[in-house]
Amino acid sequence: MKPARDEPEPCTLTSVDRDRSLRMPSLRVRVTSPQGHVTEAPLDISPVIVGTGQDCTLVVPDARVSRRHCELRLTPEGIFLRDLGSKNGTLLGQTAILEARLAPRVAVLVGDSELVVHPAGEPRLVPLSPTGMFGDAIGRSFAMRALFAKLERAAATEQTLLLLGESGTGKEVLARAIHEHSPRRNGPFVVFDCGATTANLVESELFGHTRGAFTGAQAAHAGLLEEASGGTLFIDEIGELPLELQPKLLRALEARQVRRLGASDFRPFDARVVAATHRNLRARAAEGQFREDLYYRLAVVEVQVPALRERKDDLPALVERFLAAHNPPRSLADLPPNALSLLAAHDWPGNVRELRNVVARLLLFPETVDELLRPLKEGAAAARPPAPAPGPAAAAARLDPLLEMPLLEAREMVMEQFERSYLTAWLGRHKGNISRAAGAMGVSRQLVHKLLDKHGIRPKGEP
Ligand SMILES: Nc1ncnc2c1ncn2[C@@H]1O[C@H](COP(=O)(O)OP(=O)(O)OP(=O)(O)O)[C@@H](O)[C@H]1O
């Protein structure tokens, strides 16, 4: 299909069909190493990250390429290439670029490798949700509206779904919305977090147990697969499911029946499973850290929930939502005038959860807007020594704004702030060493990683 004179350039994202579909050009990013090794990936609504790290979209075998070297993004304005702070730079001709619009077929140098975006066939149409909402999830960006349209269709089926995405991107909100849009909406929505449950409890929690199956099992207990019958079981952090339990979950999902711990018989269950993880499960499966057969069983429908930094178009609507949910409800006019532009300049490693917390803090301490995003950028490396204990007057002054909030909200916010300060202080004392900080805090390394994700903190030394 050749674009007519007035049609948009083929390498832009454009909504058509009265904003119900997205015209998605077919583009492929190709990187050729100096030895002639070629790696390729499609460039569509998700950005392509190029680097040597295994979590990159395009993993380039070139020692002069950084772990996360550069990023390509398809936007309504064209293809954008951004250097991610690489050591050896991203060169367009002789010029090192930080961010530039890139035309197709133009070669760029990353390390010693050549990167080119090639048109690869006809554009396709991707359905868009017309509303920019899916259950409680808000998203006006093309990326989220395309995701909502896909999830709406998947929700109507009985298929198992796998939601991938960084911590705080909204996987649980989406899982709940899938349940609410499914024929099972009148049944229970049950949540199980593999990452927050100790390994020896996971089995009895998921599959249940008989009386006397282990010390303390005084009564028989149905597992969550059975409890979610008629509804949906959301298994969060499925990547943390112990390897030895993975065949048992696979068998249960295949046979739609479950054997309680200590039992010899099988019981049928009727729950739909939606799973989520912040890990690259496909890569873990390839490395033997996750059962490949279970991965394929879970990923019948697999969706990637984009990070907030990839969809900053969503910021105003999300901020408005958090303001409106405040008690009493607030609006954008209650924020300092430069707040939205400051928020847009931030990278949001903790995603929507971090945004929600920042908005809550902005309402309490609007005068701190300029400082607010600075410590977030510096992360744990900037852990400051704890401030001296405040006197009674200072304590009362800090309490005043909290008194305007309902107890539960105020308590959650104080707890989150405490958790963050506690974590950064211990990481600071141990120079970012997670094992030592976890030891000092008396918790597992996994929990420290989870908390780091939750608060959007990147410890010193991590890129
Ligand atoms: N699209 C969205 N619209 C409105 N609120 C959102 C959206 N995405 C996330 N949130 C809010 O952000 C917070 C974190 O979301 P959620 O717990 O669903 O993230 P998650 O990806 O499941 O995180 P984790 O992997 O850490 O469990 C919640 O308060 C949720 O309501």
The ligand as an ORCA input file, in Angstrom:
! r2SCAN-3c Opt
* xyz 0 1
  N      -3.910      2.566     34.910
  C      -4.158      2.883     36.183
  N      -5.187      3.687     36.486
  C      -5.437      4.017     37.775
  N      -4.707      3.596     38.822
  C      -3.679      2.786     38.576
  C      -3.357      2.390     37.244
  N      -2.271      1.602     37.298
  C      -1.928      1.493     38.588
  N      -2.766      2.200     39.368
  C      -2.664      2.347     40.828
  O      -1.284      2.211     41.165
  C      -1.108      1.377     42.303
  C      -0.283      0.161     41.928
  O      -1.014     -0.652     41.025
  P      -0.972     -2.257     41.053
  O      -0.874     -2.768     42.451
  O      -2.091     -2.769     40.220
  O       0.430     -2.481     40.316
  P       1.188     -3.869     40.072
  O       1.742     -3.790     38.698
  O       0.264     -5.024     40.359
  O       2.344     -3.778     41.131
  P       3.195     -4.992     41.805
  O       3.881     -5.693     40.655
  O       4.153     -4.277     42.694
  O       2.232     -5.875     42.526
  C      -2.505      1.040     42.785
  O      -2.878      2.005     43.744
  C      -3.371      1.204     41.558
  O      -4.668      1.543     41.900
*
